Amino acid sequence: MIIGLDRSAIGTLVERASRFTMLVHLPREAGYGQIPRTKNGPPLAGYGAVTMANALKRAVTKLPTHLWQSLTWDRGKEMSDHGRFTVESGVQVFFADPHSPWQRGTNENTNGLLCQYFPKGTDLSRWSDQEIQAVALTLNNRPRKTLGWKTPAEALNEYLESVA
């Protein structure tokens, strides 16, 4: 996940072998900015645990189930609804060790690439879901050295054809 100004966020899912990227639009919940923030109150910023789990569940169901045998998440509190996510989606969740970003290197690299499109210090809620998906399409059609200069979309397509 990348976080912007005013508690705005975009979720990121990256398939490790093909580097195929899915971006998850995390709009703010109804009442954000109208209800004063309270400690332990409702997470209206759009990336509370329940909202995040629901958004990720919708995203993983868009691809074949054999691609999503497991996910590795960081240890943020927005990921605390992992138990329900696993039960409802069937996707097992693993957690990276604390202070070990290299265990999620592909995702961290992708988040770095996203800074070209969503600069740090901006309100990420200003982009629509369609604009966010256009960025994902751009990333998935960008050749990668690690893939032998194939694009993530080509690498994913080759894999899907090989198992069909």
C-alpha positions as CSV (number, residue, x, y, z in Angstrom):
1,M,0.0,0.0,0.0
2,I,1.1,3.5,-0.7
3,I,-0.2,6.3,1.6
4,G,-0.6,9.9,0.6
5,L,-1.7,13.1,2.2
6,D,-4.8,13.3,4.4
7,R,-4.8,9.6,5.0
8,S,-5.4,8.7,1.4
9,A,-4.1,5.4,0.0
10,I,-3.8,3.0,-2.9
11,G,-3.5,-0.8,-2.3
12,T,-0.9,-2.7,-4.3
13,L,-0.9,-6.4,-5.2
14,V,2.1,-7.8,-7.2
15,E,2.3,-11.3,-8.5
16,R,5.9,-12.3,-7.7
17,A,6.9,-14.4,-10.7
18,S,5.4,-12.2,-13.5
19,R,5.5,-8.9,-11.7
20,F,1.9,-8.4,-12.8
21,T,0.5,-5.5,-10.8
22,M,-3.0,-4.8,-9.6
23,L,-3.8,-1.5,-7.9
24,V,-6.7,-1.3,-5.5
25,H,-8.6,2.0,-5.3
26,L,-9.2,2.8,-1.6
27,P,-11.7,5.7,-1.5
28,R,-12.5,7.3,1.8
29,E,-15.5,6.0,3.7
30,A,-18.8,8.0,4.1
31,G,-18.4,10.6,6.8
32,Y,-14.6,11.2,6.4
33,G,-13.9,14.8,7.2
34,Q,-17.3,15.4,8.6
35,I,-17.0,13.3,11.8
36,P,-14.2,14.3,14.1
37,R,-11.5,11.5,14.4
38,T,-11.7,9.7,17.7
39,K,-9.2,7.3,19.2
40,N,-10.4,3.7,18.3
41,G,-13.2,5.2,16.3
42,P,-14.2,4.0,12.8
43,P,-11.4,4.0,10.2
44,L,-13.0,6.3,7.6
45,A,-9.8,7.0,5.7
46,G,-10.4,4.1,3.3
47,Y,-7.6,1.8,4.5
48,G,-9.0,0.4,7.7
49,A,-8.6,-3.3,8.2
50,V,-12.1,-4.3,7.1
51,T,-12.1,-2.0,4.1
52,M,-8.7,-3.1,3.0
53,A,-9.5,-6.8,3.4
54,N,-12.7,-6.4,1.3
55,A,-10.9,-4.4,-1.4
56,L,-8.1,-7.0,-1.6
57,K,-10.7,-9.9,-1.7
58,R,-12.4,-8.2,-4.7
59,A,-9.0,-7.8,-6.4
60,V,-7.7,-11.4,-6.0
61,T,-10.9,-12.9,-7.4
62,K,-10.3,-11.2,-10.8
63,L,-7.5,-13.7,-11.6
64,P,-7.3,-17.5,-11.6
65,T,-7.2,-19.0,-8.2
66,H,-4.0,-20.9,-8.8
67,L,-2.2,-17.6,-9.1
68,W,-3.2,-16.6,-5.6
69,Q,-2.1,-19.5,-3.4
70,S,-0.7,-17.0,-0.8
71,L,-0.1,-13.3,-0.1
72,T,2.7,-11.8,1.9
73,W,1.6,-8.7,3.7
74,D,3.5,-6.2,5.8
75,R,2.6,-5.7,9.4
76,G,0.5,-2.6,9.3
77,K,-2.7,-2.4,11.4
78,E,-4.7,-2.1,8.1
79,M,-3.9,-5.8,7.5
80,S,-5.3,-7.0,10.8
81,D,-8.4,-8.5,9.3
82,H,-6.3,-11.2,7.6
83,G,-8.2,-14.1,9.3
84,R,-11.6,-13.2,7.7
85,F,-9.8,-12.4,4.4
86,T,-8.3,-15.9,4.4
87,V,-11.6,-17.6,5.3
88,E,-13.6,-15.7,2.7
89,S,-11.1,-15.7,-0.2
90,G,-9.3,-19.0,0.4
91,V,-5.9,-17.2,0.1
92,Q,-3.4,-17.9,2.8
93,V,-1.7,-14.8,4.3
94,F,1.9,-14.7,5.4
95,F,3.6,-11.7,7.1
96,A,7.0,-10.4,6.4
97,D,9.3,-10.1,9.5
98,P,9.4,-6.7,11.2
99,H,11.8,-4.3,9.6
100,S,12.5,-6.7,6.7
101,P,11.3,-5.0,3.5
102,W,13.6,-7.2,1.4
103,Q,11.1,-10.1,2.1
104,R,8.7,-8.2,-0.1
105,G,11.2,-6.8,-2.6
106,T,8.9,-7.1,-5.7
107,N,6.2,-5.2,-4.0
108,E,8.5,-2.5,-2.5
109,N,10.1,-2.0,-6.0
110,T,6.6,-1.6,-7.5
111,N,5.7,0.9,-4.9
112,G,8.8,2.8,-5.8
113,L,7.8,2.8,-9.5
114,L,4.3,4.1,-8.5
115,C,6.0,7.3,-7.1
116,Q,6.5,8.3,-10.8
117,Y,2.7,8.4,-11.2
118,F,1.6,9.3,-7.7
119,P,4.3,11.6,-6.2
120,K,4.9,11.5,-2.5
121,G,3.1,14.2,-0.6
122,T,0.0,14.2,-2.7
123,D,-3.6,13.4,-1.9
124,L,-4.1,10.0,-3.6
125,S,-7.9,10.2,-3.3
126,R,-7.9,12.7,-6.2
127,W,-7.3,9.9,-8.7
128,S,-10.4,7.9,-9.8
129,D,-10.4,4.1,-10.0
130,Q,-10.2,4.4,-13.8
131,E,-7.0,6.6,-13.6
132,I,-5.5,4.1,-11.1
133,Q,-6.2,1.2,-13.4
134,A,-4.6,3.1,-16.3
135,V,-1.4,3.3,-14.2
136,A,-1.6,-0.4,-13.5
137,L,-2.0,-1.1,-17.3
138,T,1.0,1.1,-17.9
139,L,3.1,-0.8,-15.4
140,N,2.0,-4.2,-16.7
141,N,3.1,-3.2,-20.2
142,R,6.5,-1.8,-19.2
143,P,9.3,-4.2,-20.1
144,R,11.4,-5.5,-17.1
145,K,15.0,-6.6,-17.2
146,T,14.2,-9.3,-14.6
147,L,11.7,-10.8,-17.0
148,G,14.2,-10.8,-20.0
149,W,12.7,-7.6,-21.2
150,K,9.2,-9.1,-21.4
151,T,6.3,-7.1,-19.9
152,P,4.5,-8.4,-16.8
153,A,1.4,-8.8,-19.0
154,E,3.4,-11.0,-21.5
155,A,4.9,-13.1,-18.6
156,L,1.6,-13.6,-17.0
157,N,0.0,-14.6,-20.3
158,E,2.8,-17.1,-21.1
159,Y,2.3,-18.7,-17.7
160,L,-1.5,-18.9,-18.1
161,E,-1.1,-20.5,-21.5
162,S,1.4,-23.0,-20.2
163,V,-1.0,-24.3,-17.4
164,A,-4.1,-24.3,-19.6
